[in-house]
Amino acid sequence: MADRKPLVAITGASSGIGEAVARAFSAAGHPLLLMARRLDRLEALGLPDAVLKKVDVRDRDALAAAVREAEDAYGPVDMMFANAGVARLGDIAAQPPEDWDEMIDINTKGVMNSVHAVMNGMIARKHGTLVMMSSIAGRKVYPDHTVYCGTKFFVHAVSESLREYLAPHDVRVIVVSPGIIDTEVLDGVKDETTLANYRANKAAIGGGISADIVAELIIDAYDKPQRAIVQEIVITPTRQKY
């Protein structure tokens, strides 16, 4: 269909902000490429015009193959939301290095694999948007967030460089930096002291905010004319002071 809206790709689409963004863009009429390690969760969303792929963003070839399949069905990816990530928070001196490896591989290499799968096509078309999932922890550091903060600072640095590189090609790079959001992020925290402190802080500020609020901001930024860019979205609960 000539009037069909362009394809939107989302990694980590099975829950949290990824799921909320998938629902928002589907409601707006976009076909979707939804990628996650939990295919059953993607299927449970029941969204129309969606290619669902079980993809680990550490697997560059699988991610690129999913993009090709979806583009064959719905045309070029116009927005890639590089959202997949994990938060293995904990005391850096006691934390298993394997937790560092997982965060580094998913939160940094996974983001770059997502960008790589679509960037050259966007350059050739002189149109497209990369939405990069960072965190308030990519702007400041926190105890027990050492490696996680490092991965999110990486996203900020890479995004700034990519934005400068892609600007002459009319490709936008938007960084999303949420604070405490109601998602499943705590499911990956194994350190009991860190988990208790996080929950206490969350309770002290009245809880997190809905992922739907973040999704609304992303779709609003995407819908701006291509020559206008919201460079970064920073969203936290009002009572979150740090």
N, C-alpha and C positions, 0 to 999 in steps of 0.2 A: 504494500500500500504506500502510495506516494506521500501521504500525510502522516504516516506512522512516526511516532517519536523515536529518537535514537536509543541505541542499546546502552544500558548501564551495567557495569560489572562490579561485583562486590565480593571481596574475600572476607572470611569470617562471618558469613551471612546467617549462620544458624541460631544466633542469640544476640542479646544486648543491642548495641548501637547498630551493628550490621543488620540484624533482623529489622529494627525500626526503620532504617534507611531503605531496606528492600520493600517494606510495606508502603512507605511514603512514595517511592518512585513508581511502584506498581499502581497505586491509587491515582497517580498523575498520568498514567497511560504508557509508561515506558516498558518495553521488553527488558528482561533481566538475564544476566548470567550470574547465578548464585553459586558460590564456592565455599566449601567448608569440609572439615574432616568428618562431620556427622551428617551423612546424607539423609538419614531418617528425619532429622530435624528440619532440613530443607524441604523435604517432601511434605511434612506436616504443615508447612506454611500455606500450602494450597494456592499459591499465587499463579495467575494466568501468564501466558507468554513468557515462560521462564525456562531457561536451560539450567538444570541442576547437576552439579558435578562434585564428586568427592575428590577434593584436592587438598593436599598439604602444601602450603606456600613455599616450603623448603625445596619442593620438587619443581624446578624451573621448567622442565619439559612438560610435565603434566599441566602446569598452569598455562603455558603457551598453547597446548593442545586444546584445552577448554575454551580459550579465547577464540581459536580458529573455528571450532565447532559452532560456537554461539554466533560468530560473525557470518558464517555460512547461512545461518538461519535468519538472522535479523539485521545484518549490515554491521558496519564498523562500531566498535566500542567508542562512545563519545565521552563517557566518564568511567574512570577506574577508581573505586574506593578501596585503597590499600589499607584495610581495616584489621585483618587478622593479627592477633597478638596475644601474648601471655604475660602474666605478672606473677613471677615466683619471688615474692617479697620475703626478706628474711635478714637476720644478722649475718653480715658479710663474712665474719670470722668463722661462723659455724655452718654456713650454707654450703651444701654440696656443689662443687664446680659444675656438675651436670646441669644444675638449675641455671647457671650462668649461660652454659652452652645453648640451652633451649631458648632462653630469652634472646640471646644474640642472633641465633639462626632464624627464629621466626620474626622477631621485631625489627631486625635490620635487613638480613638477606632476603627474608620473605617480602618485605616492602620493595626492595630493589627488583626482585623477580617479577612482582606485580607491575612495576613501572616498565620493565623491559618488554613485557608481553604486548604492550600497547603504544609505547612512546613513538616508535618510528612511523607507525601508521598515522598517529596524530600529527606528527611533523609534516608528513607527505600531504595530508589533507588541510593543513593549517587550521586545525580545529580540534578541540578536545580539552578535557579537564581531568587533572590528577588530584584526587582528594587523599591526603596523607594523614593517617591516624597517629597523632602524637598524644600528648597528655600535658596537664599542668606540670607533671614531673619532667617534662622536656624543657621547662622554663626555670625551674628551681629544684633544689635537691632536698631529699627527705631522709631521715634515719631509716635504715632497713630497706631502702629503695635503691641501693648503690648501683647495681648493674642495670636494673630497670630504668633508672634515670639516665644512665649512659646510653641505653638503646633509644630512648625518646629524644635525648639531645642529638643523637645521630639523625633521627628523622628530621628534626628542625634544620640541621646543617645541610643535609642533602637537599631538602626542599628549597632552601634559600638559593642554593647553587642551581638546582634544576629550574627554578623560576626565572633566574637571570638567563639561563641557557635557552629556555623554551619561549621566552617572551617574544623574540623576533618572529617566531613561527605561530604566534597567536594561540599558543597552548597555555592554559592556566594551571597553576599549582596552588592548591588551598590546603593549609594545615589546620587540623582540628585538634584543639587542646582542651579536653574536658577535665573538670575536677571530679568530685565524687558523684558518680552516676549510679543509678540502680541497675546493675548488671550482674553477671556471674563472675566478675573478675576475682572475687575473693575465693572462688572454688579452687584456684591454683596456689593458694598460700598455705604452706605446710608448717611454717614456724608459728607455734601456738602463741607466743608472746606478741609477735608482730600482728597476728590476726586479731588478738584481743585488743591491742592498742588501736588498730584501724577501726574496729567495730565501735570502740568507745568514742573515738573522735567523730565518727559518722553519727552516732546517736547524739553527741553533744551539740551538733549543728542542726539537729532535726531531721537527719536522714539525707540521702542523696536525691537527685532529681531524675525525672523520667528520661529514658533514652529517646522517647518520642520528641522531646524538646530539642535534642541535638539533631535529630533527623530533619525537623522543620527548618533549622538553621542551614543545614547542608543543602536541602533542596532549594531554599531561597537564594543561597549563594550561587548555586548552579544555574538557576533560571535568570540570573543577571545577563545582560548582553555580553557576548563573547569579549568585547573590548573592555569590559569592566571586571575587575577581580577583587573578591574579598580574600585578602592574602592569608588571614588567620582568623579562626573562630576560637575564642576563649570563653568557656561557659562553665560556671561553678554554681553551687548553691549560694544564695546571698550571704549566708552566715559562714561560709568557708573563707577564712581569713588568710590561709596559707596552703 
